[in-house]
Amino acid sequence: MINSRIISVDIEDELTLRSIQDYGHNSVDDKKTRYGERRSKINEFLKSYNNNLINLNLFNAVTPKDFSIENKSLFFNGETFAIAENSIFYMANTLSHYKLWNLDEDTLVFEDDIIFNKENIDCLPKLIEEFETIPNKNKILYLQISTPWLKDAKEKNFSVSPVTNNIGKPTGMDISGTAAYYLNREAKKILLNNMRGICGCDRYM
């Protein structure tokens, strides 16, 4: 069974919504609509989708209410981190992934703004099985094939790839973003042991 964690904002928590970096939305209601629509789509997909090889679970995102900053240090869950990138968004995003890296499990990670569909999810158990045959311990199965923030992006939505014949091969594409990827326990330990200052988590990867 593959454990999958879907990072999503808890829209029922008013304090969480008030603490989120403003993405051009001027009120809590705007944010609740934005993140509520994502959560609603995920919940609808989870109700309709069934695959006994993948265990899909919502995972509440870390938001700025969950950590504090003082003198270029970040304090989170009893740990202290140096700050390498002055963006509240990057800090919160990285800490969400950091919590997942600390789970003692192999984890398929999704952010809530990918496109969820049956075809893409169904292909992943076979893809992961093939990926795990690679002998390297330091390996990440990167599944994001679109980067909407790039000026020349062909797609303005995140998507994941059902292609299985390029495992372990460089693709020449832009490797940025953490919308969809798979990490086993060994690779998680390597990431955690090599973390420095808090920055966008794709920089670690």
Backbone as CSV, one residue per row, in Angstrom:
resi,resn,N_x,N_y,N_z,CA_x,CA_y,CA_z,C_x,C_y,C_z
1,MET,0.839,-1.195,0.000,0.000,0.000,0.000,0.880,1.253,0.000
2,ILE,0.609,2.159,-0.925,1.347,3.414,-1.022,0.600,4.491,-0.242
3,ASN,1.298,5.145,0.673,0.697,6.241,1.423,0.857,7.540,0.652
4,SER,-0.261,8.192,0.374,-0.229,9.481,-0.307,-0.800,10.555,0.610
5,ARG,-0.096,11.675,0.688,-0.527,12.807,1.513,-0.780,14.001,0.610
6,ILE,-1.974,14.558,0.715,-2.372,15.711,-0.095,-2.338,16.952,0.791
7,ILE,-1.378,17.841,0.540,-1.234,19.044,1.362,-2.331,20.042,0.995
8,SER,-3.143,20.387,1.977,-4.303,21.240,1.718,-4.583,22.114,2.938
9,VAL,-5.004,23.340,2.696,-5.297,24.274,3.786,-6.603,23.891,4.478
10,ASP,-6.577,23.911,5.800,-7.772,23.630,6.597,-8.680,24.861,6.583
11,ILE,-9.685,24.861,5.730,-10.546,26.043,5.563,-11.544,26.210,6.709
12,GLU,-11.654,25.201,7.563,-12.567,25.310,8.695,-11.943,26.075,9.853
13,ASP,-10.640,26.281,9.777,-9.919,26.969,10.855,-9.733,28.434,10.480
14,GLU,-10.502,29.313,11.107,-10.473,30.738,10.784,-9.089,31.350,11.033
15,LEU,-8.420,30.909,12.107,-7.094,31.427,12.418,-6.097,31.047,11.328
16,THR,-6.231,29.840,10.792,-5.382,29.406,9.681,-5.566,30.315,8.484
17,LEU,-6.811,30.615,8.139,-7.093,31.455,6.981,-6.554,32.868,7.171
18,ARG,-6.653,33.385,8.372,-6.154,34.744,8.625,-4.635,34.819,8.545
19,SER,-3.971,33.686,8.761,-2.514,33.692,8.801,-1.865,33.466,7.440
20,ILE,-2.655,33.094,6.433,-2.085,32.763,5.126,-1.610,34.021,4.415
21,GLN,-0.451,33.906,3.772,0.050,35.022,2.970,-1.007,35.398,1.936
22,ASP,-1.220,36.685,1.746,-2.262,37.166,0.835,-1.785,37.052,-0.613
23,TYR,-2.469,36.241,-1.388,-2.134,36.048,-2.800,-2.983,36.965,-3.681
24,GLY,-3.172,38.192,-3.256,-4.022,39.083,-4.026,-5.468,39.045,-3.588
25,HIS,-5.765,38.236,-2.578,-7.115,38.193,-2.022,-7.155,39.085,-0.799
26,ASN,-8.171,39.898,-0.690,-8.175,40.949,0.324,-8.879,40.583,1.618
27,SER,-9.489,39.422,1.669,-10.232,39.072,2.873,-10.139,37.581,3.142
28,VAL,-10.501,37.213,4.363,-10.559,35.807,4.732,-11.550,35.076,3.845
29,ASP,-12.662,35.735,3.495,-13.661,35.097,2.637,-13.084,34.747,1.273
30,ASP,-12.237,35.654,0.727,-11.597,35.370,-0.558,-10.705,34.139,-0.455
31,LYS,-9.951,34.053,0.623,-9.059,32.919,0.808,-9.858,31.636,1.012
32,LYS,-10.954,31.758,1.774,-11.770,30.575,2.024,-12.358,30.050,0.714
33,THR,-12.711,30.963,-0.184,-13.216,30.541,-1.492,-12.128,29.851,-2.289
34,ARG,-10.942,30.468,-2.326,-9.812,29.908,-3.088,-9.446,28.508,-2.610
35,TYR,-9.173,28.396,-1.313,-8.732,27.123,-0.788,-9.892,26.152,-0.594
36,GLY,-11.080,26.699,-0.380,-12.263,25.853,-0.259,-12.589,25.139,-1.558
37,GLU,-12.406,25.825,-2.683,-12.656,25.198,-3.978,-11.691,24.039,-4.217
38,ARG,-10.434,24.249,-3.841,-9.449,23.174,-4.000,-9.823,21.974,-3.121
39,ARG,-10.136,22.268,-1.859,-10.453,21.186,-0.914,-11.705,20.447,-1.363
40,SER,-12.671,21.185,-1.884,-13.908,20.570,-2.360,-13.640,19.616,-3.529
41,LYS,-12.789,20.042,-4.471,-12.457,19.184,-5.612,-11.764,17.912,-5.157
42,ILE,-10.856,18.057,-4.183,-10.144,16.895,-3.659,-11.124,15.939,-2.987
43,ASN,-12.013,16.479,-2.153,-12.976,15.633,-1.449,-13.883,14.891,-2.417
44,GLU,-14.299,15.573,-3.487,-15.133,14.917,-4.498,-14.367,13.792,-5.178
45,PHE,-13.101,14.041,-5.467,-12.289,12.996,-6.092,-12.110,11.810,-5.151
46,LEU,-11.835,12.086,-3.883,-11.628,11.013,-2.915,-12.885,10.160,-2.738
47,LYS,-14.056,10.780,-2.835,-15.309,10.031,-2.703,-15.520,9.074,-3.876
48,SER,-15.090,9.506,-5.056,-15.368,8.727,-6.261,-14.250,7.763,-6.648
49,TYR,-13.046,7.968,-6.071,-11.887,7.199,-6.504,-11.598,6.062,-5.542
50,ASN,-11.265,4.914,-6.100,-10.908,3.772,-5.269,-9.785,2.991,-5.935
51,ASN,-8.688,2.831,-5.219,-7.563,2.036,-5.690,-6.929,1.418,-4.459
52,ASN,-6.982,0.095,-4.362,-6.514,-0.551,-3.133,-4.995,-0.572,-2.998
53,LEU,-4.299,0.038,-3.975,-2.847,0.121,-3.901,-2.364,1.483,-3.383
54,ILE,-3.287,2.461,-3.316,-2.923,3.810,-2.884,-3.867,4.265,-1.781
55,ASN,-3.294,4.751,-0.699,-4.072,5.296,0.410,-3.964,6.819,0.372
56,LEU,-5.005,7.491,-0.139,-5.001,8.942,-0.302,-5.548,9.609,0.961
57,ASN,-4.776,10.552,1.524,-5.189,11.237,2.741,-4.918,12.726,2.649
58,LEU,-5.845,13.535,3.167,-5.601,14.966,3.301,-4.595,15.214,4.421
59,PHE,-3.756,16.212,4.217,-2.743,16.583,5.202,-2.797,18.092,5.347
60,ASN,-3.167,18.585,6.531,-3.337,20.026,6.723,-2.010,20.771,6.575
61,ALA,-2.014,21.768,5.703,-0.813,22.542,5.418,-0.373,23.346,6.635
62,VAL,0.938,23.516,6.757,1.494,24.458,7.741,1.231,25.869,7.231
63,THR,0.810,26.755,8.114,0.599,28.156,7.760,1.365,29.024,8.759
64,PRO,1.498,30.328,8.502,2.305,31.182,9.396,1.888,31.188,10.857
65,LYS,0.668,30.779,11.165,0.272,30.725,12.580,0.997,29.609,13.327
66,ASP,1.588,28.673,12.572,2.214,27.504,13.188,3.680,27.710,13.553
67,PHE,4.257,28.836,13.148,5.660,29.082,13.467,5.873,30.548,13.808
68,SER,7.037,30.856,14.364,7.366,32.241,14.700,8.761,32.558,14.171
69,ILE,9.026,33.856,13.995,10.301,34.319,13.448,10.876,35.385,14.366
70,GLU,12.163,35.255,14.656,12.835,36.245,15.493,14.321,36.260,15.152
71,ASN,14.846,37.447,14.829,16.277,37.610,14.540,16.778,36.615,13.492
72,LYS,16.059,36.517,12.391,16.424,35.648,11.269,16.478,34.161,11.636
73,SER,15.745,33.813,12.673,15.577,32.407,13.038,14.094,32.069,13.013
74,LEU,13.793,30.855,12.609,12.411,30.394,12.555,12.237,29.294,13.592
75,PHE,11.156,29.376,14.362,10.881,28.416,15.421,9.612,27.635,15.085
76,PHE,9.760,26.312,15.038,8.644,25.461,14.616,8.723,24.113,15.324
77,ASN,7.656,23.774,16.027,7.574,22.472,16.701,8.805,22.168,17.566
78,GLY,9.289,23.179,18.282,10.422,22.976,19.172,11.773,22.968,18.476
79,GLU,11.807,23.209,17.172,13.059,23.252,16.422,13.352,24.682,15.968
80,THR,14.625,24.972,15.768,15.050,26.288,15.303,15.751,26.144,13.964
81,PHE,15.357,26.977,12.998,15.919,26.947,11.664,16.452,28.322,11.296
82,ALA,17.573,28.353,10.570,18.017,29.603,9.954,17.107,29.906,8.776
83,ILE,16.993,31.184,8.443,16.152,31.594,7.317,17.054,31.985,6.149
84,ALA,16.879,31.296,5.019,17.704,31.564,3.844,16.938,32.311,2.763
85,GLU,15.624,32.417,2.920,14.803,33.067,1.890,13.656,33.794,2.584
86,ASN,13.592,35.105,2.425,12.629,35.902,3.187,11.255,35.921,2.528
87,SER,10.593,34.787,2.550,9.234,34.682,2.027,8.421,33.813,2.976
88,ILE,7.387,34.401,3.569,6.523,33.642,4.465,5.913,32.455,3.735
89,PHE,5.580,32.644,2.452,5.003,31.556,1.663,5.977,30.379,1.585
90,TYR,7.241,30.646,1.227,8.221,29.570,1.114,8.437,28.881,2.454
91,MET,8.450,29.668,3.513,8.648,29.075,4.832,7.529,28.097,5.167
92,ALA,6.300,28.534,4.992,5.157,27.682,5.314,5.114,26.461,4.401
93,ASN,5.358,26.677,3.112,5.328,25.574,2.158,6.395,24.531,2.491
94,THR,7.616,24.996,2.758,8.700,24.070,3.075,8.412,23.296,4.348
95,LEU,7.849,23.954,5.350,7.564,23.268,6.607,6.466,22.217,6.445
96,SER,5.525,22.446,5.535,4.517,21.409,5.239,5.204,20.156,4.720
97,HIS,6.117,20.348,3.772,6.835,19.205,3.210,7.781,18.598,4.244
98,TYR,8.400,19.453,5.046,9.308,18.983,6.097,8.584,18.034,7.054
99,LYS,7.349,18.354,7.420,6.570,17.471,8.289,6.367,16.113,7.621
100,LEU,6.122,16.118,6.303,5.931,14.859,5.585,7.236,14.069,5.499
101,TRP,8.355,14.778,5.348,9.650,14.085,5.287,9.979,13.408,6.610
102,ASN,9.401,13.881,7.691,9.642,13.299,9.011,8.737,12.109,9.317
103,LEU,7.759,11.845,8.479,6.913,10.675,8.685,7.714,9.416,8.338
104,ASP,7.626,8.418,9.172,8.375,7.170,8.954,7.605,6.275,7.981
105,GLU,7.593,6.707,6.733,6.890,5.967,5.680,7.399,6.433,4.329
106,ASP,7.253,5.589,3.332,7.444,6.029,1.954,6.210,6.847,1.597
107,THR,6.396,8.013,0.994,5.262,8.929,0.823,5.155,9.465,-0.592
108,LEU,3.956,9.386,-1.140,3.597,10.042,-2.390,2.957,11.374,-2.007
109,VAL,3.586,12.461,-2.397,3.169,13.797,-1.950,2.466,14.543,-3.078
110,PHE,1.307,15.108,-2.770,0.595,15.986,-3.698,0.287,17.304,-3.007
111,GLU,0.426,18.410,-3.726,-0.141,19.669,-3.264,-1.552,19.786,-3.832
112,ASP,-2.353,20.664,-3.255,-3.780,20.656,-3.581,-4.123,21.312,-4.912
113,ASP,-3.114,21.850,-5.629,-3.428,22.514,-6.888,-3.014,21.686,-8.107
114,ILE,-2.786,20.380,-7.914,-2.587,19.544,-9.094,-3.949,19.153,-9.666
115,ILE,-3.925,18.589,-10.855,-5.153,18.073,-11.476,-5.330,16.629,-11.034
116,PHE,-6.386,16.361,-10.297,-6.657,15.000,-9.850,-7.551,14.300,-10.877
117,ASN,-7.030,13.223,-11.462,-7.886,12.398,-12.306,-7.466,10.940,-12.187
118,LYS,-8.375,10.059,-12.523,-8.181,8.615,-12.316,-6.990,8.086,-13.096
119,GLU,-6.831,8.512,-14.347,-5.752,7.994,-15.184,-4.387,8.273,-14.569
120,ASN,-4.166,9.507,-14.126,-2.877,9.873,-13.564,-2.572,9.116,-12.279
121,ILE,-3.575,8.969,-11.415,-3.343,8.299,-10.136,-3.177,6.794,-10.334
122,ASP,-3.972,6.208,-11.220,-3.909,4.762,-11.446,-2.543,4.287,-11.926
123,CYS,-1.826,5.132,-12.656,-0.533,4.714,-13.210,0.574,4.713,-12.169
124,LEU,0.350,5.342,-11.025,1.449,5.584,-10.096,1.992,4.349,-9.382
125,PRO,1.168,3.369,-8.976,1.768,2.185,-8.332,2.807,1.490,-9.214
126,LYS,2.515,1.312,-10.491,3.474,0.679,-11.403,4.712,1.561,-11.563
127,LEU,4.483,2.853,-11.664,5.586,3.809,-11.822,6.512,3.762,-10.610
128,ILE,5.923,3.742,-9.424,6.709,3.702,-8.189,7.449,2.371,-8.050
129,GLU,6.782,1.283,-8.424,7.440,-0.032,-8.377,8.686,-0.049,-9.269
130,GLU,8.577,0.505,-10.460,9.713,0.583,-11.375,10.797,1.500,-10.815
131,PHE,10.367,2.617,-10.270,11.301,3.581,-9.694,12.128,2.962,-8.577
132,GLU,11.500,2.144,-7.743,12.191,1.562,-6.589,13.243,0.532,-6.988
133,THR,13.267,0.124,-8.246,14.316,-0.790,-8.689,15.648,-0.069,-8.908
134,ILE,15.624,1.270,-8.965,16.868,2.035,-9.094,17.662,1.863,-7.806
135,PRO,18.927,1.445,-7.882,19.667,1.115,-6.661,20.064,2.310,-5.801
136,ASN,20.112,3.507,-6.347,20.525,4.675,-5.568,19.581,4.927,-4.394
137,LYS,20.163,5.303,-3.264,19.340,5.698,-2.121,18.846,7.128,-2.280
138,ASN,19.674,7.968,-2.866,19.351,9.389,-3.020,18.568,9.580,-4.316
139,LYS,17.261,9.340,-4.251,16.446,9.404,-5.466,15.067,9.968,-5.143
140,ILE,14.541,10.705,-6.090,13.210,11.300,-5.966,12.459,11.038,-7.259
141,LEU,11.243,10.546,-7.152,10.394,10.379,-8.329,9.603,11.668,-8.512
142,TYR,10.038,12.487,-9.435,9.442,13.805,-9.660,8.325,13.668,-10.687
143,LEU,7.111,14.076,-10.320,5.940,13.822,-11.144,5.326,15.072,-11.752
144,GLN,5.820,16.212,-11.397,5.241,17.458,-11.906,5.768,17.735,-13.311
145,ILE,4.868,17.914,-14.257,5.302,18.182,-15.636,4.892,19.558,-16.125
146,SER,4.289,20.343,-15.280,3.958,21.710,-15.669,4.346,22.666,-14.558
147,THR,4.821,23.838,-14.951,5.225,24.876,-14.000,4.514,26.169,-14.391
148,PRO,3.304,26.380,-13.900,2.455,27.481,-14.370,3.025,28.873,-14.175
149,TRP,3.977,29.013,-13.236,4.504,30.358,-12.986,5.517,30.789,-14.040
150,LEU,5.997,29.865,-14.868,6.965,30.232,-15.897,6.277,30.960,-17.050
151,LYS,6.919,31.969,-17.599,6.307,32.794,-18.640,5.931,31.992,-19.882
152,ASP,6.753,30.983,-20.195,6.497,30.224,-21.417,5.747,28.919,-21.161
153,ALA,5.138,28.806,-19.966,4.432,27.570,-19.635,3.272,27.330,-20.598
154,LYS,3.196,26.117,-21.119,2.102,25.766,-22.022,0.814,25.529,-21.258
155,GLU,0.952,25.095,-19.998,-0.225,24.840,-19.177,-0.215,25.782,-17.982
156,LYS,-1.393,26.221,-17.595,-1.506,27.100,-16.437,-2.023,26.338,-15.216
157,ASN,-2.097,25.024,-15.338,-2.449,24.177,-14.211,-1.342,23.167,-13.983
158,PHE,-1.223,22.680,-12.742,-0.270,21.625,-12.475,-0.828,20.304,-12.993
159,SER,0.032,19.449,-13.455,-0.404,18.113,-13.828,0.700,17.132,-13.504
160,VAL,0.338,15.867,-13.421,1.329,14.829,-13.164,1.391,13.914,-14.370
161,SER,2.496,13.225,-14.525,2.748,12.479,-15.743,2.442,10.999,-15.598
162,PRO,1.674,10.418,-16.549,1.454,8.976,-16.548,2.529,8.211,-17.316
163,VAL,3.552,8.914,-17.821,4.588,8.271,-18.623,5.480,7.411,-17.735
164,THR,5.791,6.182,-18.173,6.561,5.260,-17.339,7.892,4.843,-17.958
165,ASN,8.231,5.351,-19.128,9.413,4.813,-19.809,10.659,5.688,-19.676
166,ASN,10.638,6.674,-18.795,11.799,7.540,-18.626,12.290,7.584,-17.182
167,ILE,12.023,6.511,-16.453,12.406,6.486,-15.048,13.919,6.638,-14.913
168,GLY,14.323,7.573,-14.075,15.735,7.747,-13.782,16.509,8.500,-14.842
169,LYS,15.841,8.938,-15.898,16.531,9.644,-16.970,16.243,11.139,-16.893
170,PRO,17.255,11.979,-17.096,17.008,13.426,-17.113,16.128,13.789,-18.293
171,THR,15.238,14.740,-18.094,14.288,15.099,-19.150,14.605,16.430,-19.803
172,GLY,15.466,17.235,-19.163,15.765,18.544,-19.716,14.730,19.589,-19.384
173,MET,13.682,19.189,-18.637,12.651,20.167,-18.291,13.066,20.938,-17.047
174,ASP,12.313,21.972,-16.742,12.571,22.765,-15.546,12.151,21.952,-14.319
175,ILE,13.098,21.625,-13.456,12.780,20.869,-12.242,12.560,21.865,-11.111
176,SER,11.372,22.354,-11.022,11.050,23.288,-9.951,9.612,23.052,-9.518
177,GLY,9.347,23.385,-8.284,8.007,23.140,-7.755,7.940,21.788,-7.068
178,THR,7.006,21.643,-6.172,6.854,20.404,-5.405,5.400,19.954,-5.387
179,ALA,4.725,20.086,-6.523,3.302,19.756,-6.581,3.041,18.262,-6.517
180,ALA,3.995,17.446,-6.999,3.770,16.002,-7.016,5.107,15.274,-7.098
181,TYR,5.368,14.415,-6.104,6.603,13.624,-6.108,6.467,12.468,-5.121
182,TYR,7.396,11.508,-5.243,7.421,10.354,-4.345,8.799,10.242,-3.715
183,LEU,8.832,10.009,-2.395,10.077,9.828,-1.641,9.962,8.586,-0.760
184,ASN,11.011,7.747,-0.756,11.004,6.661,0.213,11.730,7.112,1.489
185,ARG,11.741,6.247,2.492,12.317,6.608,3.791,13.792,6.993,3.679
186,GLU,14.543,6.242,2.882,15.976,6.503,2.774,16.263,7.877,2.183
187,ALA,15.525,8.233,1.130,15.724,9.543,0.512,15.301,10.664,1.460
188,LYS,14.263,10.425,2.249,13.843,11.418,3.242,14.965,11.713,4.226
189,LYS,15.627,10.661,4.695,16.713,10.849,5.665,17.828,11.696,5.064
190,ILE,18.139,11.454,3.791,19.185,12.230,3.123,18.788,13.699,3.037
191,LEU,17.526,13.957,2.672,17.040,15.337,2.610,17.150,16.013,3.974
192,LEU,16.666,15.329,4.992,16.658,15.917,6.337,18.073,16.176,6.850
193,ASN,18.996,15.288,6.520,20.382,15.443,6.975,21.128,16.550,6.241
194,ASN,20.573,17.014,5.127,21.263,18.029,4.332,20.528,19.362,4.290
195,MET,19.526,19.505,5.145,18.814,20.768,5.202,19.682,21.852,5.824
196,ARG,19.621,23.038,5.244,20.330,24.185,5.806,19.280,25.220,6.210
197,GLY,19.429,26.443,5.734,18.433,27.455,6.050,17.131,27.194,5.310
198,ILE,16.035,27.663,5.894,14.708,27.460,5.295,14.598,28.296,4.009
199,CYS,14.256,27.601,2.925,14.032,28.262,1.628,12.988,27.435,0.899
200,GLY,12.702,27.768,-0.370,11.767,26.966,-1.145,12.217,25.520,-1.170
201,CYS,11.309,24.574,-0.843,11.753,23.187,-0.618,12.241,22.509,-1.890
202,ASP,11.859,23.014,-3.081,12.381,22.396,-4.294,13.886,22.643,-4.432
203,ARG,14.421,23.652,-3.731,15.859,23.902,-3.767,16.638,22.767,-3.096
204,TYR,16.044,22.142,-2.074,16.678,20.993,-1.458,16.679,19.807,-2.412
205,MET,15.628,19.701,-3.185,15.411,18.489,-3.960,16.175,18.499,-5.276
